[in-house]
Amino acid sequence: MYTMLKIINFYMLILLCLVGQMLRAQEKKDPLSYVNTLQGTYSNPQLSYGNTYPTIALPFAQNFFSAQTGKNGDGWKYKYTDSTIRGFQQVHQCSPWMNDYAVFSLMPVTGQLKVLEDDRASAFNHDQEIGKPNYYRVKFYNGIQTEISPTERGAFMRFSFPKKTEAHLVLDGYTKGAQIEVQPEKRRVIGRVRNGYFMPNKMWSHFVIEFDQDFTTSGTWSVANPTPNSGQRTIEGEQVGAYITFKKGAIVNAKVASSYIDIEQAELNLSRELGTHKNLEQARKAGADVWNALLGRIEIEGGTEEEKATFYSCLFRANLFSRKIYEINKENKPIYFSPYDEKVHDGYMYTDNGFWDTFRAQFPLNNIFQREYQGRYMQSLLDAYDQSGWLPTWSNPAMSGVMLGNHAISLLTDAWMKGVRSFDPEKALEAYLHEATNKGPYGGSNGREGWEDYFTKGYVPYGGKVHETTAKTLEYAYNDFCGYQLAKAIGNDYYANIFKRQMFNYRHVWDSKVGFMRGRLADGSWRPDFDPIEWGGPFTEGNSWQYTWSVFHDLGALGNMLGGADKFVAKLDTFFTMHSDFKVGSYGTEIHEMTEMVLANMGQYAHGNQPVQHVAYAYNYAGEPWKTQERVRKIMSQLYNATPKGFPGDEDQGGMSSWYVLSALGLYSVCPGTTEYNIGSPVFEKATIHLENGKKFVIEAENNSAANVYIESASINGKSLDKNYIDIQDILEGGTLKYKMSNRPNTNRGRTKEASPFTIHEMKP
């Protein structure tokens, strides 16, 4: 009997263990379930919590889709505070400040047919809204429900109308040119649109929309003549549209796809991407599979549910831009319509990215996480150079030249140094030298504004035709370091010698008397009435407190100019703990970045804009890494979340999100163009990165918690690690980076000069 009880107890124990495992498996959520596409949508021109929209998209897709609450042409296409929706758009917007292009929208209407955007807008609330990358749903107060699931170049849409009510669908060709044809006998609408600030004259988005049921009536309309023209099949012009009416109470399924090449390619895109999907649920599942496969390549353990939501929501946004602009032809080969020469080419092409925003974090993240994509992207930069004569800096979809710096060379050099070698480095240097010694026809970052003075004087003088001159001098110097670094790596002394001298030009805008970078006039004197909290003037969306640290490649030299490591640390401490007062300077009014700095309440640290996003890691260079660990954890916990107020400023094409993803893993690339990643303080107890080469890189943080932010000790693959950085090869070869975390800083770890990350000059004590 006793033996029998033992056997029963044994099997009961096994059963309980199995049940426990099953329950734990059921409790484990897939990464997509954590993503909130409404993160950052509580924004307006005066205050940005991300300036995002609820993006319905696959990774790096040619087309995104979104609900539209703002008026046609408004960069703030979706504001969380709005209460009505005007349409569901095909979108490509990478920033509200750049606006959108190649847009058209569909809007379901019940009751009397209303075509104008104000009239057709329907009320909703967020309780009846779901925002996921693979699925968006909203139900209006009037009972209409809209659902959307995306493909790379299209979407499956479903419009469910209340029973026994009229069922209209309005197609809006948006703000500029459109050609639309309604084809009732084929149950479809075809057409093309061209709109947006930087869309070339010959570039059109050709679209096809197929429906699953007959039209009862259809016609066209225009803003100039909003009375519907029943029975009219075609319309052409600006601000024009069409409409379709279905039987009352219909549930309408629509398949949408577009192409920049022609209508035949649009039909092929629809057939290839949506042809096998019999219903929206299949498209939804296919999208979920894509996103879970991608997001699941970084497995996280530990942390709170809120931190997981923030991480995966940011990882989602880090994998949206740059957008694929290539399509797959009948021979299953990639082709694209180039926005640079307006011709069709073979190969891969990408667009919609401002490198000033993304060279700092998004592309260094890609060099770990998306290496095949990165390799194709680097070649596409040189293809764009061949087609236009210039390297892109902010394409949207064509050249815009917005912002500053020549940061394509940062992308190319960082990729090469980190082992992504899919392109000709000699050609990259040729293209960069042309970029650095000419000014292009577009904005300030197309070529190099002030390049003659920069080469002859060593800085861009303030007070002339060129604006934001100190910011440009600092960024040009870093860009020239990247040119030097790439030339040195391939043994090209010609280019190395050209850029070697210029990469130290940051010295020419350093004023040792005031201890800051500042504006300098053409005669060598300093711009008068200096105040380090004054924004604008020689700086871009910032002030001297923020730009003084913009010596990514030589923070050791900056420390020496300040008087050594101790004074460098003291100035950093002051920067993070002083008041957040500001003077509006040349802006003349308070801009949103100033407001966001004050709300952050971290001194003059303005994480809502890019120039300072590396500064929390600067302590690593001065032998006090525990301060980096404390600062980055504070930034992540206080300034990021997964809600509509999820970002501390503009989430520019994945730049802000990529900062969080890297930092949450305990890594950051302060100086892209090297092989290194700074060590910070990881958020999670364990993160496993599944690399494209099949290997795993595991980051373990024993005793990690909100209080235990300090690294007590570290090892990599069992060997003690006293450095404040790791090398890309440490990651790519796979292995384990292990930390023991504590609530007290270890002031003896990471203090030696060997512990410092890359800097040209060693920082003195």
N, C-alpha and C positions, 0 to 999 in steps of 0.2 A: 504493500500500500504506500509506504513511504517513497519507494522508488517511483511508483506511478505518479505521485504528487510532484516529485522532482521533474519528471518528464513533462507533465502538464504545465508546470511553472516555466519550464525551459521554452516550450512552444508558445506559451502566452507572452513571454518576454520577446521572442522573435516577432510575434504578431504585433505587439505594441511598437517595436522598433520600425517595422514596415509601415504601420499606420502613421507613425511620426514622420517618416521619410516622405510618405505620400502627401501628408498635410503641408510639410515644408515645401515640397515641389509645387503644390497648388498655390501656396502663399507667394512664391517667387514670381514677381511681375516681369513681363518683358520690358526692355528698355523703352520701346515706343510708348508704352502706357504712361511713362513719366513726362513725356514731352507736352508742353503747352504752347501752341502757336500764337496764343494771345499775349505771351510774354513781351513786354515793351510797348504795348499798343496804347497805353495811357499817356499820350504825348500830344504836343502841339508845338507851333513854332517858338513859343516862349520858354518851354520846358520839355526836355526830352527825357523820357524813361526808356528810350530805345529807338523811337521813331520807326517802329516796325509795323507790319500788317500781318494778319493771320494767314501766313503763307501755306498754300496747298501745293505741294511739289514733291518730286523725287530729287535725290541728290544731284546738284549741279545741272538741273534740267534746263532745256532750252526755253520752256514756257512754265511760268508759275500761274496760279489762279488765286483770286482773293475776293472776298466780299468788299463792296465799295460803299462807304458811308459819306465820303466827301464828294464835292462836285467834280464833274469832268475837268481835268486839267489841274486839280488840286493835288500837290505832292503828298498831302496828308490824306491818303485815299481811304484810310480806316482809322477812326479815332474811337477809343473805347468809350468815351463820354457821349458819343452820338447815339441817337435813339432810332434812326431810320437807316435802311439800306436802299441804295439806288440801283444796284446792279451787281453782277458777278463777273469779274473781269479776267481776261487773259492779261497777265502783267509781267513786267521785266524790271521794275523799279529797284535800284540798289540804294537809293537815298532819296528822301523827299526833296532835298535841296537840288537834286538833279532832275527830278520829275520822272515820268514814265514814258514808254514808247511802245509802238506796235500793239496798241490796246484796242480791244472791242469788248463789249459786255452783253450779257443776256439778263433779262429781268422778268420774272413771272408777275402777271397782273391779273386780278380777278375783278368782276363787276364791269363797269364801263372801261373801255380801252383808253389808256393814258400812256402817251409815248415820251413826253418830256421828263427829264430826270427829276425835277422837283415834284411833278404831279404823280409820277408812278412810284415814288419812294414809299416803302412800307415800314411800319413800326415793328420793333422787336425788343426783347430784353435778353440779357446774357444767360439767364436761366434756361433759355430755349436754344442755346448755341453750344456746339461742340467744335473745338478747333484742334485737329490733329494733322500732321503732315500728309497722311494718306486719306483723310476723310474730314470733310467739313459739313456740318448740318446746322440749319437754323429754321425755326418755325416762326412765321410772322403772326401778329395778333389777328390778321384776317384769315388765318388758317392754312395759308400756303406754306409748304415745306420744301426747302431746297437742299439737295445733297450733292457733293462733288468729291470725286476721287481722281487723282492725277495720273498721267503717264509722263514720259519725258517731253513729249511734244504735243500733248493733248490732255483730254480729261473726259471722264464719264460723268454726266450730270443727270439728276433726276428731279423733276418738278412735280410735286403732288398737290393737286388743287382740291379744295373742299367739294364734297358731293353736291351736284346740281347747281354749281356756280360756274360762271364763265371762266374760260382758261385761255389766257393770252400770254404770248411770250414776245418780249420786245428786244430786238437786236439794235444796239447803239454803236455806230461807227466811230464814236469818240470825237475828238476836237478838230481833226484836220481831214486830209483826203481819205475817201473810202469809195469803193466800188462794190456794190452788193447785188446779187441775183438770187431771187427766190425761185425754187424749182419744185412746185407742189407735186408734180408727177413722180419725182424721185424722192419725195419726202426729205428735202434737204435745202440748205442755203449755202451758197458759196460766195466768195468775195476776197477782197484784199484791203488792208488799211496801211496808212503810213502817217505816223504822228510822233511827236517827241522833239526835243531840242536838237539832238545830235544824230538823228536818223538820216542817212544819206538820201539824196533825191531818187536814186534808182532802187532803193531797198524797200520792199513791201513785205508785209506779213500776209501770205495767201492762206485763207482758211476754208475749211469745209465743216459743216455741221449736219449730221445725219440724225433723223428722228425715227421713232419706231411706230408711228401712226400717221394717218392722213391729216391734212389740214382741212378745216371747214372753210376758213377764209384766210387770206394773207394780203400783204401790200407793203407799201413803203411810206416813209415820212421824212421830214427834215425839220431842223430847228427853225429855219426860215418859213416853212409851211407845215406846221405841226398837225394839220388836219390829215388823218390817214388817207392814203390813196389806195382804196381797196381794189385788188386785182392787178395792180401794177407790179411787174416782176423785177424790174431793174431800177437802180438809182445810182447816181455818181455825183460826188461833190464833197464839200466840207460839212461836217455836223449832220450827217444823214444816217438813216437807219431803215429797218424793216420790221414787220411784225407778222406773227402767225397766230391764228386762233384754232384751238382744238375743241373737241366735243366737251360738253360741260362735265366737270368733275374728273377730268382726265389725270392719269398718272403718266407723265411724259418722260421718256428716256431719250437723252441726246448724247451723241458721241461727237467730240470736238477735236480737231487737230489743225495744225498750221505748219507752214514752211516759208522760209525766206527765199526759196529757189523758184517754185512755181506751184500752180494748183495741182498738177499731177503728182509732185512730190508730197504735197499735203495729203492727197488721197492715199498715197503709199504709206505715209506716216500713220494715218488713221487705221488703215488695214492692218499694218504690222503691229501696232501698239494696242489697238482696241478691238480688232476683228474677232479675236477669240473670246472676248469678254461678253457673255450673254446677258449679264446684268451688272449693276453697280457693285454688288457684293463681291463679285470676282475681281473687279478692278481694285476695290478696297483691300482685299486680301493680298493681291499681288503687290500693292504699294506697301502694305504692312511687312511683307516678307523682305522687301528691299531694305526698308528702314531698319528692321530688327537685325538683319544681317550686318548692316553697317554700324549701327550704334552698339551692337553686341560685340564688336571687335575691341571695345574697352569695357571689360567687366569690372564693376566696382562692388566692394563689400564693406559693410560698416557705414557709418554716417547716418544721418536722419533721412526720413522720407523727403523732407523739403530740400535737403542737399542733393539727393539723387535727382529730384525733379529739376533743380537748377542745372546740374551737370548735364543731364541728357537734353534738356531744352537748349542749352548752349552748344552742345555737340551737334545738335540738329542744325542750328543756325551757322555753325562753322563749316557746314557741308552743303551750303546753298550756292555760294559764289566762289569762283567765277563760273559763269553759266556756259554750258555747251552751246555753241552756235552751229555745230556741224550736224549733218543728217546722214542717214544711211540710204544709199541708192539701190536700184534694182539688183545690182551686182553685189550687194552687201558690203560696199566700200564706203568709207566716210568721205563726204563732200561738204562744201559750205559756200554760201554766198558771203564774200568778204565785205565788211563795212568799210574797209580801208581803200580798196580799188574798185569796188562794186562789180566784181567778176566772180564766177564760180570756180573754185579750186578743189583739187583732191586734198584729203588730209583732215587734220583736226584743228579747230579754232575755238577760242573762248573769248568771252567779253563780260562786261559789267563788273568792273572792279577798279577801285581807286587805290593805287599802291601805297600812297601816303598813309592810308588807314590800315593797310593789311600786311605790309612788309614786316612789321614788328612781331606779329604773332601768328596770323593765319598761315602764311607760307612756311614758316618754321614748323608749325604743327603738321602741315601737309608732308614735309620732308620725313616725318616719322610715320604718318598715318596713311598718306595717299601718294605713294611714290610713283606708281605708274601714271596716275593723273598728272602729277607734278612734272614728270618727264615729257609728256605730251604738251603740257602747258608751256614749258620753257622753249620748246621748238616753235610753238605758235607765236611767241614773242618775236622771234627772228623772222618768221614768215610775215608777220605784220610789218616789220621793218622793210622787208623786200617789197611789200605791196604799197607802202605809204611813204617810205623814206625816213620813218621815225619809229622809235620804240614806244609802245603804249605807256601811258602813265595813269590815265583814267579813261577807259573806253566805256561808252554808254549809248549805243553800241560802238560808234565810231570814236575817233579822237575827240577829246574835249579839252585836254590840257589843264583841267581844273587842279587846284592846290599847287604844291611845290615839290621840288626835288626831282631827281632822275632815278627813281627807285626800282626801275626794271633791272638795273645792274645789281641791286641788292638781291632780288629774286634769283637772278641767274647765278650770281656768285655763291649764294647760300646753298642753292641746289647742287652746284658743282662740288663745293667743299664737303657737303654731306653725302656725296656719292651718287647723286642723280646726274648722270652724264650722257644725256640723250641728245645733246646739241653740240654745235661746233663752237668752242670757247674763243677761237680766233675771230670768228664772225661776231660773237657777242661783244668782244672788245672793240672791234671796228665800229659796230653800231653805237657803242657807248661813247667812243671818242667823238663821233659825229654829233651825238646828242649833247656832249659837254662843250662843244666848240661852235655851236650854232643856236639860233633861236628860231623855232618853228612858227607856223602861221596861226596856231591855236593859242590856248591859254598859257599861263606862266610856267607850267611844267612840261610843255611841249618844246623840247630843246632846253636851253638854259638861259633864263633871263639874267642879264648882267654878267654874262660869261667873260666879256673882255676885261672888265675891271677885276673880276674874280681872279683871272689868270695873271694880270699885271700888278694889281695892288695887293692881292691876297685876300680880298673881301669884296662884298658888294656894297657900295656906298649908299648911305641913307640920304634922302632928300632929293633924289632925281626922279626919273621916270619909273624906276623899279621900286616896288613896294615890298614890305616884309623882308628887308634886306639881311638882317642878322640871322633870322630863321633860315633863309636861303643859304647864307654862307655856311652855317653849321651843317645843314643837310647835304650841301654839295661836298663838303669835306668828308663826310661819312661815305657818300657815294664814290668819291675818288679813292677812299680806302678800299671799297669793294672792287673797283677797277684794278687797283694795285694788287689786291689779294688774289684775284683771278689770274692776272698776268704772271704773278710770282709762282702760282701753283702749276702753271703750264710751262714755265721757263721762258717767258717772253719778256726780255729785258726792255725792249722798245716801249711797250705800253707801261711796264712797271715803272720805268724812269719818269715817264710823263706824269703819272698819278702820284708818285711817291712824295713829291714836294707839296702838292695841293692838299693831301690828306691831313696836313697839319695846319690848314688855314683857320681852324677854329681859334688859334692863338691871336689872330689879328682882330677879333671882336671881343677879346677878353680884356677887361679893365682891372688891373691889379689894385688900383686905389679904392675901388668900390667893391671889389670881389664878385663881380657879375659879368656876364655877357651883356653887351649893350650896343646900341646903334652908333655907327661911326660914319662921319662925313667924308666927302671925297678928298678933302685936304688933310685927312688923318686925325682931325680933332674929333672929340666925342660929341654926340648929340646932347645938347644942354638939357638942364632940368630933369635929370634922371630920377626915376622913382621905380624901384623893382616891382611894385604891385600894379603899375600902369599897363593896361593891355593894349595890344595893337602896335601901331607905329612900325618899328623894325621887326615885330614878331607877328606870328600867325595864330589867331585865336588863343592867345596866351600872353604871358608877361615874362620878365627877365628871371623871376624866381623859377619859373617852369622850364624855360629854354636853356638856362645855364647848364643843366645836366645833359644836354644833347651832344655828348661826345661819346657815342656808343663804343667806338673803337679804341678810345684812349682815356678811360676814366682814371687810370693811374696818373696821367699827366694833369688832368683836371684837379685831382687831389693835391698834387705837388704845387700847382698854381695857387691853391687855397692855403698852402702852408703845411701839407702833410696829412696823413691819415686821421689824426686826432681832430684837426680842424675840419676836415672833410666830413667826418661823422657828426661833429657839432653842428655844421651847417645843415646836414640832412635832418638832424633832430629838430632844429628850428623850423625847417621847411614843413615838417609834418605836424608840428605842435603850435605854431604861431597862429595869429588871427587869420581869418579868411576875408579880410577887407580887400577891396579892389578899386581901381580907378578905371573908368570906361575908356579913357584914352581916345585914340583916333576913331573908335567905333561910335562915339557920340551918344551911345545909349547902352543899356545893359543887354548883352546877348545871352542866349540860353546857357552857354558854357560857363559864364560867370555865376549864374544862378545855381547851376548844378554843383559848382565848387563850394558855394556857401552851404548848400544842403548837405553835402558830404561831411562837412565839419572836420576836415583833416588838414587844417592849415592852408597853405597855398597849393597843396596837392589836388589837382583837378583831373581825377581819373576819367571823367566824362569826355575828355579829349586826349588824343594820342600822345602828344609830346612828353608827358610825364609817366607813361605807363610802365617804363622800365625802372623808375627811380627807387621804388621800394627794394629792388634787388641790388642797389648800389652799395649797401653795407657789406655785401660779400667781398668787395674789392678792397675794403679797408680793415678786414680782419674782425668784423663784428657781425657774423652771419645770423646770430640769434635775433638781431633787430630786423633783418629781412624776414625771418620766420614769423615774427610777431606782426609786422606790418602787413604782409600779404594775406595772412589769415584774417586780420581785421578788415581788410579791403573786401575780401570775398564774403565774409559773413555779414557785413553791414551794407554793402553796396549792390549785391546781386541777390536775386531770387527768381522764382519761376512765375511770378504774377504779372499782370499788366504794368506794374511799376517795377519791372525786373532788372533794369539797367540804370547805371548812373549817368547816362548820356547816350549819344547816338550809337546804335549798334551797326557800325558801318561795314556792310558786306562780310560779316563774320569776324571782323577785327576784335570787337569787344568780347564776343563769345569765345574766340580762340584764346584770348588772354586768360579767361576763367578756366577753360579746359586744361590748358598747360599748367596753370598755377595750381589747380585742384589736384593735378598729378604730382605737384611738387617740383615743376620744371618751368623754365622760361629762357628764351633766347634773347638776351640783352643786346647782343651784337650779331645780327644775321650777317653771314659772310664768313663765319668761323665754324668749327666743328662742335662747338660747345653749347650746352644748356646749363644755365644757372640752377642751383638747387634752392628751393624755397621751403615750403612746409605743406605736405599733402593733406587733403581734407579727409580722405578715406583710410580705413584700416588696411585695405588691400585694393590694388588696381592691377588688372592683367590686360596688357596690350597685346592683341593678336596681330602680328606683323604680316605684311604681304608675302614675306619670304618663308612663311610657315612657322617661324619661331615665336616665342612668347617673351615679353619683358614684363616682369612682375615687380611692383612697388609695394612693399609691406611696411606698415607703420604701427609697430607694437605700442600698445597703450595710448593710441591716438584718441583725442577727444577735443571738445571745444576749449577746454582748459589746457590740455597738453599739446601746445603748439610748437614747443621747442625740441630740436633734435639733440638728444643726449649722446647718441653714438650712431654711426652709419657703417655699413659694409656693402660691398658689391661682390656677389658670388663668393661670399665667405671671407673676403679680404677687407680689412679695415679701410675705411674711406674718410680721410680728413679734409678732402678738397670741398670747395663750395660750388663745384660743377661736375658734370659728367660729360663724356664724349658721345657723339652720335654712334660710334662703333660699339660702345657699351650697350646701347639700346638694340642696334640691329643684330648683334650677335646673340641676343637673347640672354636670359639670366635673371637674377634677382637683386634688386636694390632694397636693402633692408634698413629701416630706422628703428631706433628705440626712442620713443617720444617722452617728454616730461613737461611738467608745469613750471619748471625752473630752467632758465637758460644755462647752457654749458659754455661758459666764457673762456674755456681753454681749447675748444674745438674750432678748426677752420681759421686759425689766427696767423699762420705762417704765410710767407710770400708765395710759396708753392701752392697754397690753398686758393689763391686768387684766380678768378676766371680770366679770360684773355684780355689783355690790355697791352698796347704797344710799349708803354713806359711803366715800369714798376712804381707803385706808389710808395713814397717814403713815409717813415713813421711820423 
